[in-house]
Amino acid sequence: MRERMAPGGRVALAIQPRMKGSTDAKAVRLAEENVERLRTAGFGDLRVETLDLRPVDCGVAVGRVS
């Protein structure tokens, strides 16, 4: 995907865990895992954001094409 994006382009991978027992902390952990996947794929300017949703927050991994 990164190879098809323009320099400066951004990607956001959002995940809201809905499995039984999911928590806001689980959403953040999953977003952190996705940040590492984006790093491995060559994205930079990485960060984790959260969206305050219910029943569980949504974790978002954000990266940018260098």
C-alpha positions as CSV (number, residue, x, y, z in Angstrom):
1,M,0.0,0.0,0.0
2,R,2.8,2.4,0.9
3,E,4.3,2.1,-2.5
4,R,1.1,3.2,-4.1
5,M,0.7,6.3,-1.9
6,A,2.0,9.8,-2.6
7,P,4.8,11.2,-0.4
8,G,3.2,12.8,2.7
9,G,0.1,10.6,2.4
10,R,-1.3,9.2,5.6
11,V,-2.9,5.9,6.5
12,A,-5.1,5.3,9.6
13,L,-5.9,1.7,10.8
14,A,-8.8,1.8,13.2
15,I,-9.9,-1.1,15.4
16,Q,-12.6,-1.3,17.9
17,P,-12.4,-4.7,19.6
18,R,-15.9,-6.2,20.2
19,M,-15.0,-9.6,21.6
20,K,-16.4,-10.6,25.0
21,G,-14.3,-8.9,27.7
22,S,-12.8,-6.2,25.4
23,T,-11.5,-3.1,27.1
24,D,-10.3,0.4,26.2
25,A,-6.8,-0.8,27.1
26,K,-7.1,-3.7,24.6
27,A,-8.0,-1.2,21.8
28,V,-4.8,0.8,22.6
29,R,-2.7,-2.4,22.6
30,L,-4.1,-3.5,19.2
31,A,-3.4,0.0,17.8
32,E,0.2,-0.2,19.1
33,E,0.6,-3.5,17.4
34,N,-0.6,-1.9,14.2
35,V,1.9,0.9,14.6
36,E,4.6,-1.7,14.6
37,R,3.2,-3.2,11.4
38,L,3.2,0.2,9.8
39,R,6.8,0.8,10.9
40,T,7.8,-2.6,9.4
41,A,6.1,-1.6,6.1
42,G,8.2,1.6,6.0
43,F,5.8,4.2,7.3
44,G,7.0,7.1,9.5
45,D,5.6,9.8,11.8
46,L,3.7,7.1,13.6
47,R,1.3,7.6,16.5
48,V,-1.6,6.0,18.3
49,E,-4.9,7.9,18.8
50,T,-8.1,6.8,20.5
51,L,-11.7,7.6,19.7
52,D,-14.0,7.7,22.7
53,L,-16.6,5.3,21.6
54,R,-18.9,2.8,23.4
55,P,-19.0,0.1,24.4
56,V,-15.2,0.2,23.9
57,D,-12.8,2.8,22.6
58,C,-11.4,2.6,19.1
59,G,-7.6,2.5,18.8
60,V,-6.2,4.1,15.7
61,A,-2.6,3.6,14.3
62,V,-1.6,6.6,12.1
63,G,1.4,6.7,9.8
64,R,2.8,8.8,7.0
65,V,4.7,8.0,3.8
66,S,8.2,9.5,4.0
